[in-house]
């Protein structure tokens, strides 16, 4: 019952063989509330007056903060080298909006911002970047813009020196000039009401999140994306998530050596 409730609300699905992972993640929350069973916790999430606050705590517990700068940069190169020039080559082109839809602690949208800045686009065209995540704690970290050494394992040293300054406690702070380019928000991808103002973006990065969703949750989320996205618009997912049967409304296309789903 608890597993299915979490699936319904978040899209995250723990198959029977992985139920122990769910138990490991929720057990500290159960203990902290003085509860004694998974069923008690189910009733808190389902009926308690403070359920909304508890769902936020649960989203923090379920989040997987495995991300780093300059990850799968071929797709970001496709954005900066192909899609952005194509967009602004159109007569009367409107501002371009890019949404990092499951950005965790912010490394992906900051990578996008650094890449756009390296290509000189911020000086030439109006571009908005949005970074969102379902975990309030992850977005709090993203808003702070401070990162530990692990986040830099793939970032070229010259870019680290250019866009980050060393601070206390072995943390590195993103430069205000690049960090301020991003608008941060909390959003649950399975809630159309929460994503409707973001999914109108011209380009959506939603990478390494669908691997935790059920097929039903993936298809429902993709339907919401397709409904809300303009035309044309582009959706980048992780290579392991490319599956035509789950994105039947989109066209799978090659963009500058990377694959993307396209709404024509």
PyMOL commands that set and color helices and strands:
alter all, ss='L'
color gray80, all
select helices_A, chain A and resi 2-10+16-32+38-47+51-62+73-88+107-118+121-123+136-144+149-152+157-163+176-179+192-195+210-212+215-228+239-241+244-246
alter helices_A, ss='H'
color red, helices_A
select strands_A, chain A and resi 96-100+127-133+146-147+164-166+172-174+182-186+203-205+233-236+251-255+258-263
alter strands_A, ss='S'
color yellow, strands_A
deselect
rebuild
show_as cartoon
